[in-house]
Amino acid sequence: MVSLAVRDLLRPMLPMIVVLAIPIVPFLLFGERVEAWLGAWRDHPPAAPIVAAAVVLLLATDVFLPIPSSLVSTLAGSQLGAMGGTAASWTGMSLGAIVGFAIARRYGPGLAGWLTRKGDVRRTAALVERFGPLLLVLGRGVPVLAEATVLLFGMHGLTWRQFLPPVLLANLGLALAYSLFGELAQRYHSLPLALAVAIALPVLMVAAFRAWAGPGDSQKPSPVNEPNLP
């Protein structure tokens, strides 16, 4: 009976344990190689303009590609400092959101069907019904939700005046937090651990958001019309 109770208690936690182990296991198995690579990067870093350009380019494609923005921004802070990393990360995040929003406004449901899964759009539509444009801030650091929200609001005609302020401010907060974290990690020679945390943190944010917001699917019809996806 005790073993069954323990198993029932741990079962919901297993997916989270597995996901959190993903960034940790490589550091345990290949810690020396990671340390050596990071040491070489630290001793002979690329020029700051090259690092900044790479950060902007990577984060600008985040809405189209699975770029780990938390990891990129933390690395940016470690190489460019908190202010430089914040500037590069904020620029890249904002460009990605602006491009995704503009294209979604132009091409609508077809774009969402290509970039996101139908279930993601449905769950995001339920959250949009509940939170409105505030979701652009609440979900900005949550993987998948951040991109799906930008696309969904673009498809359903949110104005640029409603879209830009919350997104730009939320991006600034995220960029500053991760860049400052990266600078501190570099200063105290704990960058490998910081990178592992930067990978795991968004997973925890997904779990926290789901626990706070409740189920994403709504049983009631949403006033935000769900696009007809293939």
N, C-alpha and C positions, 0 to 999 in steps of 0.2 A: 504493500500500500504506500509506504514511504517513497519507494523508488518511482511508483507511478505518479505520485504528487510532484516529485522533483522533475520528472520528465515533462509533465504538463506545464510546470512553471518555466522550464528552460526552452520549451519548443518555440514560443513566440520570439525568443531572444536569439535563436540560432542564425536567422538571416543577417541580423545586425552584427553578430559576432564574426560571421564569415566575411562580411563586407569590410569591417574594420580591420580584419587580419590581412586583407589584401595589400595595403601599403606597408604593413609592419613586417610581413614575412620576407619580402625581398631584402629589407635592411638587415634582418637576422641572418639570411643565407649569404648575402653578397655585401655585407657591411664594409669589408675592407676595400672592395672595388669601388663602392659608392663613395667612400671616404677619399680614396685616391683620385677619383674623377672630380669630386668637389674641391679637393686640395689643388689640383691642377688648374681648375677654373678660377679658384681664388687667387692663385699665384700669378696666373697669366690670363686675366679676364679680357674679353673682347672690349673694344672701345665703347664708351658709354653711348654714343649715337647709334652704334650697331645694335647694342642690347635694347635700347629704347625702341628702335624701329622694329626689331623682332617681336617685342612685347605688344606693340600696337597692332602689328599685322596678325599675330596669333589671336589676340582677343577680339579683333574686328571680325574674325571668321567664326567666332564662338557660336553664333546662331545657326550656322550651317554645318559645323564640324564639332565633334566631341572634345573640345579643348578644355582642360581642367583649369579654369580661370583662377581658382584659388592658388594653385601651384605656380602658375605663371606670374601672378602678382606678388607672391612671396619671394620668388626668385628675383623679380624686378627690384623689390625693396632691398634685397641682399646685395645687389650689384649697383644700384643707382641711388641708394639711400631712400629714406622714407618719402621725401618730397619728390625726388626724381621718379621713383617707382610709382608714387601716387599719380603723377602727371601722365606717365606713359600708360599705366593701367586704366586710368579713368578715360583717357582718350580712346584706347582700344575698345573698352567695354561700351562706351557711348557710341562710337562709330558702328559697332556691331548691332546695337539695339536700333539705331536710327536706320541703318540699311535694311534690317529685317522688317521693321515697321513700315518703311516706305514700300518695300516690295510686296508685303502682305496687303497693303492698301490697294496696290495696283493689280495683283494677280489673285488674291483672295484664296478660296478653298483649295484650288489646285496646288498652291504652294504649301499649305498646311498638310495636305495629304502626302506630299513628298518629304517634308522635313520632320513631321511628327506622326506618331501613331494615332489612330482614331480614338483610342481610349484616353490618351493624354488630352486631346482636344475636348472630349466630353467632360472629363474631370475638371479641366480648367474652366470650361463654360459654367459649370456649377459653382465654382469658386468666384468667378466673375459676377455671377448673379448675387452672391452673398456679400462680397466685399467691394465691388465696383473698381474704379481706378486705383483705390488704395492697394489693391493686389499687386500693382506694379512695384510698390515699395516693399510690401510684406514678403513677396516671393522672389525678390531680385537676387538673393544669394542662394536660392534653392535650385539645384540642377533640374533640368527639364521644365519645371514650372516657369522659371524665368524666361526661357525662350518661347514656350508655348503661350505665355501671357502676352508677350510682345506681338506674336503673330496673330493671336485671336483679337486683340484690341485693334490691330491694323486692319484685319478683315472686316471688322464691324464698325469702322468709320470713326474711331476716337480721333478728336482733333489734335493737331500738333501742339496746341497750347495746353491741352489736357495731358498729353503724353510726355512732353519733354521735361518739365520741372521735376516730377517725382522720379523719373528714371535717372536723370542727371544727378540729382541729389543722392539717390540710393547708390548709384555707381561710385560717387565720390566717397561715401562712407565705407563701402567695401574695399575700394582701392587703397584708401588710407589705412584701414585696419590691417589688411594683408601686407602692405608694403612696410608698415612700421614693424610688424611681426618679423618680416624678413630681415630688416635692418638690425633688429635686436638679436636675432638668431646668428647673423653673421658676426656681430660684435662679440658675442659670447661663445663663438665657435660651436654652435649647436644647430647648424643648418640642416644636417640630415634628419634630425628629429623634427625640426620645424616643417620640413617638406612632407614628412609622414603625417603630421598633424594637419597640414594644409590639404592633403588628400582626404583624410578621414573626416574633417570637420563638415564639409558639405553633406556627407552621408548622415551625420548627426542632425544637421539642419533639416534634412528631409524628414527624418523621424520626428523631430520636435514640431515641425510645421503640421504634419499629419495628425499628431496627437492634439495639437491646439485647434486646428481647423476642423477636425472631424473627417468623416468619409467624404471623398471627393465627388462621388456620384450622387446625384440628387434624384429622388423619386418624382419630384414635381417637374412639370415642363419648365424649361428655362426660357426667359424672355430673350436671352442671347441665342439667336438661331444657330443651331449647330450646322456647319457646312456639310454638304453631301460629299463625303470622302469616298474614294474607291475602296 
